[in-house]
């Protein structure tokens, strides 16, 4: 009888312990997995907070918060290059190219003047077109803009 009570007592006291240990092990494994996931998230987040990325984000932020520049008049020079000139829908040849220099002045009031020239190896004389433009442009609202211009073509 003593042996039977001893077996019952040992079974009662040891069985819940095994179950509890298994539960603790399961919770520890879940805890380790959760910690690994948190580390992955923090590693990805640290890329945005790294010194290079932080500097870049700081520059973008400072540009977005910068005051609007004072509008002034501008003088703009430009040169366009075309490596495959076409005339009346036909390609003129691979060896031929064209240039289109221009100069424009934009006044802060909205008035502007522009002169553009066109040069191509295809034509004789090679400089074949000048376009002069005067106009006015304005933005009465943030959504709409107005443009009026006069062009003069000189062949």
N, C-alpha and C positions, 0 to 999 in steps of 0.2 A: 504494500500500500504506500509505503514511503516512496518507493521508486516511481509509482504512478503520479503521486503528488509532485515529485521532483520534476518529472517530465512535463507535467502540465504547467508548473511554475516557470520552468526554463522556456517553454514555448510561449507563454504569455509575455514574459519580460523581454525576450529576444526578438520576437517577430515584429512588434511595432517599431523597434529600433532599426531594423533593416528597412522597413518601409520609410521611416523618417530619413534615414541616410540616403536612400534612393531619391527622395523628394529634394533633399538638400543638394545632392549632386546635380539633379535636373535644373534646380534654380541657379546653381553656380554656372552651369553650361549656358543657360539663357542669359545670365549676367555677362558672361564673357562675350557672347555673340553681340549683345547690346553695346558693350563697350567697344567692340571692333567697329560696329556700324557708326557709332558716335565719332570714333577716330577718323573714319573715312570722310564723314561729313565735315569735320573740322579741318582735315587736310585739304579738301576741295575749297572750303571757305577761306583758308589761309592763302590760297593763290590770289584771291582778290585783295587781300590785305598785305601782300608782300610789298617790299619797298618799290619795285619797278611798277607793279600794277597800281599800287597806292598813289604813286606819283602821277601816273597816267590819269587815274580817276580824279585826282586833285586838279590836274590841268583842265580836264573836261569841265569839272565843276566851276573852276575860276572863269573859264570862257563863257559858261552859261550865265554866271552872275555878274559878268563885266558890264559896265555901263555902255550904252550905245555910243559909237564913235560920232564925233561932230562931223556933219556932212559938209564937204567942201567940193570945190571944182576939181576935175581930173583931166589929165592929158594921157591918152593911151596910144601906144604904137603897137602894131601887130604885123606879122608876116604869116601867110598861109602857104602851104606846100601841097601839091597834088602830084603823085607819082604816076598816075595813069589818066591823062587828060582825055576827055571825050567831047566830041562835037556832033550835034544833031543825032545823038544816040549811037554813034559809032566810036569804037575805041580807036585812038589815033596811033597807037604803037607803044611798045614797052619802053623804048628809049626816050620817049618824050615826057616832059614834066611841065608843070606850071607853077607860077608864084603869084601871090595876091597880097602885096603890101598895103597897109592902110594906117591912117592916123585919125583919131577922134578926140574931140574936146567936149566934155560934159560939164556944163555950168551947174552950180548948186541950185539954181532956180528951176532947172528942168530943161532948159534949152540945150541943144547939142548940135554939133556940126561934125561931119565925117567925110573923108575922102578915101576912096579905095581904088587901086589900080590892078589890072590883070595882065600878066605876061605869060606867054606860052611859046614853046619852040615850034609849034605847029603853024603859026601864022607869020605872015610877012607884011608889015613889020611885026616883030615879036611882041611889042607892047601894043595891045589892041583895044583896051577899054578902061575908061576912068568913070567912076560913079561918085558924084557929089551929093551929099544928103544934109539937109537941115531939118530940125524937128524939135518937138516938145514932148516930154513925158512926165507924168505925175502919178502919184498913188493917193487919190482922195480918201480911200479907206484901206483897211488892212487886207481886204479881199479883192478889190477892184483897182485896176490901173488904166491910165489913159495915155494913148500915144498918137501923135499926129506928125507926119513927116512929108517932105517933098524930096524926090530923087531926080537927079539929072544925069542921064547917060551920055557920055561923049565917046564916040567911036573914032 
